[in-house]
Amino acid sequence: MERTPQAASKCDDNGEEEKPSLPKRNTKNDTPSVAESAARGPHGTVTPPKLVPRPKNAADRAARLQKIFAGLDEMYPDVKVPLLHRNAWELLVATILSAQCTDKRVNEVTPDLFRKYPTTADFANANQAELAQEIRSTGFFNNKSKSLIGAARKIIADFGGQVPKTMQELLTIPGAARKTANVVLGGAYGIKEGVVVDTHVQRLSGRLDLSKHTDPVKIEQDLMKIVPRERWFTFPLQLIYHGRTLCFARKPNCGECKLDPVCYAKDKTLSDVTSGHPL
């Protein structure tokens, strides 16, 4: 959705707040050198970017990608859409509300919202100004309320009241761009037509050197070329959880990251994020 001058609450598209979790060191004299850290291994230590081998050919890139998959599978084995929903329509509503807002805030709003508007028809007949106030805390509430009502009316008029199951049809629904459509298709129907690209996926795709682009559509195209189709839904969810849990935009918690041995990002954190001591 396009941004408007309308003020938003303190939410963003990144989900949960990023909070470093490494404990502080208890001693002052046990700080190994960078070389010692690299030699000691990935857990609790960080390999400097210049010491991480870069792939030189397609075989190297494929092998590195498999290590990234393995690391993410170990850290986030059972990822699920973090938005509360019971059906495809509720997931569509929640995903539209999640734009520029945390999943936590959306999950605080939707239970009452779905109690008041239990069906698609209830949303279609809602008063726009009243609905806007009920979702106000998610930010950009006027645009979102218009999208929700428009989406409900479109689904009733053109799709018999059922959220469609194809990308082409979903993209005709107000408030649904590719990211929203991919979430609904994968989360509600188990259909993998593309890769979800939110701000976490966008950022980590660059940091992990999986895409050189910054445009979400081009990033999605890059990921679809290298990620097996069976991972098209779970892989971006793993990146989203990773971006929230460890791989922060500022001062990533590299000492606890399983991807450290294959990550040569220039902005890796080479010190304890809580104490500032070298790892």
N, C-alpha and C positions, 0 to 999 in steps of 0.2 A: 504493500500500500504506500501511496505517496504521503510524505510527512506534511503536516499543516502547521500553521502558526500556533495552533491550539496547545496550551501548556499541558505537559504530561507529568504524572507523578514520577517519583524517583524509581523508575523501572527501566530495564533495557532488554535487549533481545538475547541476553546471555544466560538467562536462567538464574541459578542460585549465586549468591555472593561468593567471590573468590577469597578464601581465607587460608593462608598458609598454615600447615599443621605440624611442621617439624618441631620436635621438642628442643629447648635450648640445651646447649652443651653445659656440662657441669664443671669442666676444667678449662684452664687457660693455656696449658702447655702441651695439649695433645693434638695440635693442629698440623696435619701432615702437609707436605708440599704438594703442589699440583701434580707433579710427576708421580708421587706416592699415591695420590688419590686415584689417578688413572690406572695404576697398576693393581690397586686393591679391589677393583670391581665396581659394578653399577649401583648396588644398594647402599645408600647413605653416602656415596661418593659420586663425583661427576667427572666424566671424561671430557677434557677440553675439546672444543670443536675441531681444532687443527689436528688432533690425534685420532679423530674418527674417520675411517676410510670412506671416501666418496665412491659411489658406483661409477665404473668406467665404461660399461656397456649394458646391453639389454639384460643379459644374464645376471649381472651384478644388481641391477635395479629390481629385477624380479625376486632375487634372493633377499634383498633388503626389505622389500615389501612384505614378504612372508614373515620376516622377523618382526615387523611392525604389527602385522595381524596377530602373531603369537603373543606379543607383549600386551596388546589391547585385550585379547581374550583372557589373559591371566589376570589383568587388573579389573576388567569389567565383563565378566562371563555371562551375565544374565540381564542384558539391558532391555528396558521397556520404555515406552513413551511415558514421560513423567507427568503428563496431563491427565487428570481424572476424567474418565468418560465411560459410558456404558454401551454406546453404539456409534455408528459413523457420524450421525448428525451432531452428537455432543462433542465428538472429537473435532469436527469441523469448527464448531462454535469456539471451543477452547483454543484451537490453533489460531483462529482469527484474533481472539483476545490476547494471545501471547505475543503479538507483534509489539516490539519495544516495551515489553513487560516481562517480569519474571514468572516462571511456572508456579512458584510458590504463591504469588499474588493471585494468579488466575485460579489456582485450586482453592483459594479462599473465597473467591467470588462465585464460581460456577455451581456449587451445591444449592445455594439459595436461588440462583438464577434458574436452574433446571426444575426446582420445585415450583416456582411461579410460572414458568413456561415449559411444561413437560413435553410438548410436541412441536414439530416443525410449524404446524398451523398456528400455535400460540405465538411463536416468534413472528410469523407473517402478519398477524393481526395486532402486534404490540404497538403501543404508542412510542414513537421514536424518542421524544424528549424524556419520557419516563424511563425507557430502557437505557438511555444514555446515562442517566443519573445512577442507575443500578450497577453499571459497569464503570463508573467514573474512575475508580481507583486503579484501573488497568491502563489509564492514559489514552489520549486520542479517542475519547469516548464518543464524540459525535460521529466521527467517521466510522468507528467500529459498530455503533448501533445501526447506522444506515446500511452497512455491509451485512449485518446479521439479518435484518429485515428483508433486504434485497435478496440475500442468499436463500432464505426460507421461501420467498415468493417464487423465485426462479426454479427451485427444486420441485415445488408443488405444481407449477405451471408446465414445466418442460420434462420432468423426470418422475412424475407420478408420486411425488412425496418421498422418493428414495434418493439418497446421496449417490450420484453416479459412480461407476467403477472404472472409468477411463480418464487418462490425463486430459485428453482433448475436451471431454465434457466438463470436467471439473474446472478447467480454466475459463469456462463461460460463466462461472458463478461469481457474483460480487464478493470481493475480499479474498479470493483464492488465486494466488500466484503459484509458481511451480513448487516452492517450498511447502506451502500449505497442502497442495495436491499430493505431494510425495508423502507427507505425514499421514494424511487420511488414507491414501491407497495402501501404504505399508502397515500402518497401525490398526486400521479397521478391517481391511480385506486381505492382508497378506500379499498384496500385489506389488511387485517391484518394477516400476516403470522408470525410475530415476533415483537420484541421490539427493537427500535433503542437504541443503547448504545454508546454514545459519551463520552468525558471526563467528562462532567457535570453529565450525568446519572451515570457514573461509580463512581464519587466522592460522589454524593448525595445518591446513593444507600447504600454506606457504612456509611455515616454520619447519615442517617435515619434508619440504622440497617435493611435494606431490603435484604441485601446480605452480606455474609462474604467473598465473593471472590473479586479478583481484575482483573481476566481475563474477558474480555468483553463477551465472549461466555457463560461462566458460570453465569455471572451476568444476561444475557438475559434469560437463562434457569430458574434462580431463580425468576425473575420478571414475567415470563410467567406462573409460578405456582400460584402466589398470586394475580396478577392483572387480573381482568376480561377481556376477549378477546375484548369486545367493547371499552376498554380503552388502548389497546396495542399501538395505534398510538398517542393518545392525551396525555397519561400519561408521556411518555418520553419527549414530547415537553414541557409539563408543567415544568418538572424538568430542562430542558435546560433553559427555561426562568427564572426559579427561581434561577438557578446557576448564571445567568448573572445579575439578578436584585438585589437579596438580599443575597443569600447563597454563598458568595464568598469563595474561597479557603482559604484566609487569612482574618481574622476579618470579619466574616459574620455579616450582619446587622440584628441580632436576634431581636432587639427591634421592628422591623416593620414586623416580620414574623408571619403569622397565624398558623404556625406549632409549634410554641414555646411550647405550653402546652403538646405536645406529643414527643418533641425532647429531648433526653438525651445525645446528642453528647458531648463528653468531651471538644471539642474545641469551644463550644458556646461562643459568645462574651457577657460578663456580664457588659460591659460599653458602653457608647455612642461612636460609631465608629469615630465620628468627634471631640468630645471634650475630650474623655477619662474619663468623669465623670461616676460613677456607675449609672445604670438605675434603 
